[in-house]
Each structure stands twice: as C-alpha cells, then as structure tokens.
C-alpha cells in the first residue's frame, strides 16, 4: 500500500455533465451550475485505480457533512499538485454531493471570482469543461484498489480529449493580449460594474473563437 494524492478526471460527456442556469430570485443575471458525475466507483479507471463503492460513499458523506455544517467546499480552475486550496484560483463551490449506484454525483456553483468569470464565459460559449476530483488515499500497488479515500474537492478542468481546450490556454492567451496583465483586476471590478463585465466577456469570447475552443 502507498499513500497518494489522487486526482481523477472525467470529461464533460463521461461525467454526463449538465450546465444549468438558475435565477437567484432577484431579477439579476442567472447563476451557472454544473451537475454530473464527480467520481466513478467500482471500475478500473484511466489511472488504473479502482474505487470501491463503499469508499466513495464514505467520502461523499464527508463532503455532505462539511456542507451541512456550513463549510464552503471550494474548487479551482485546473488543479494544483497538492491538496491545498489556492484562493486566487477558486472558481466555484460544491453545493451538494450524493450517491447514485456506484458513482458519486454532485452539483457545483460557479462563483464570480476572476477564475469563475473565465469559466462562466467559456460555458456560455459552448466550451465543454470536465471535472477532476482531488483527494487522498492508499493504493494497492498490485490491484490498484483504493482504501482510506477522502475527497478534498472537485476542480473544473478541460476536456481530456481536447489538448488545446485547456483553461490555462485561455488564461495565458489573455495575459499575452494588450493590457492582458490587468485581467485579474478587471475581473474583480466586473463584480460590481456591468460595463466591465461586458468588456471582459467580449474579450474572453474573442479569444475562445481565435483559439477555436469548443
């Protein structure tokens, strides 16, 4: 057995992902949500690991308890190489998780952080984004079976089958545009200024079309 940082990615299609636009009841712009499979159980995945259903169920229950206790389970755009949550990369929070058969399903809410603004614009332009669970556990090196599994969060990532669709490409593309270094500052200003929101959305939309990300 070996203790590992475990990351398991699912494409938009494999996660059966739905993008939902829900009203906040205040007559303002609708909030975007992503809903689908967050982690698969009972089968050997692309990383040659097997998550028994009871391990996923226990990890899902832990996330549900954190949420019910008022703890915000935040996720990032792309994911780092450790278990730490980097606040400058946060783009969403997990609203709920539940079991359906062997799989852990969930629903996440896109929040208007700088990275959340990028995710919103990508989704609105038809970019298919997947999810990647990030957690820890022991892995049997001979069978690939995971034990003592814990989910820390679920991040938003690019379609694994589309190398050119990485959110990182959009972020770096914006950085290379004229005045692109001001993107994080502009995104923060966009939270309270509709004109700035429109400018940011138009800039990201233009870049998505130039990079042909769908």
C-alpha positions, 0 to 999 in steps of 0.5 A: 500500500502507498499513500497518494494524492489522487486526482481523477478526471472525467470529461464533460460527456463521461461525467454526463455533465449538465450546465444549468442556469438558475435565477437567484430570485432577484431579477439579476443575471442567472447563476451557472451550475454544473451537475454530473458525475464527480467520481466513478466507483467500482471500475478500473479507471484511466489511472488504473485505480479502482474505487470501491463503492463503499469508499466513495460513499464514505467520502461523499458523506464527508463532503455532505457533512462539511456542507451541512455544517456550513463549510464552503467546499471550494474548487479551482480552475485546473488543479494544483499538485497538492491538496491545498486550496489556492484562493486566487484560483477558486472558481466555484463551490460544491453545493451538494454531493450524493450517491447514485449506484456506484458513482458519486454525483454532485452539483457545483456553483460557479462563483464570480471570482476572476477564475469563475468569470473565465469559466462562466464565459467559456460555458456560455460559449459552448466550451465543454469543461470536465471535472477532476476530483482531488483527494487522498488515499492508499493504493494497492500497488498490485490491484490498484484498489483504493482504501482510506479515500477522502475527497478534498474537492472537485476542480473544473478542468478541460476536456481530456480529449481536447489538448488545446481546450485547456483553461490555462490556454485561455488564461495565458492567451489573455495575459499575452493580449494588450493590457492582458496583465490587468485581467485579474483586476478587471475581473474583480471590478466586473463584480460590481460594474456591468460595463466591465463585465461586458468588456471582459466577456467580449474579450474572453469570447474573442479569444475562445473563437481565435483559439477555436475552443469548443 
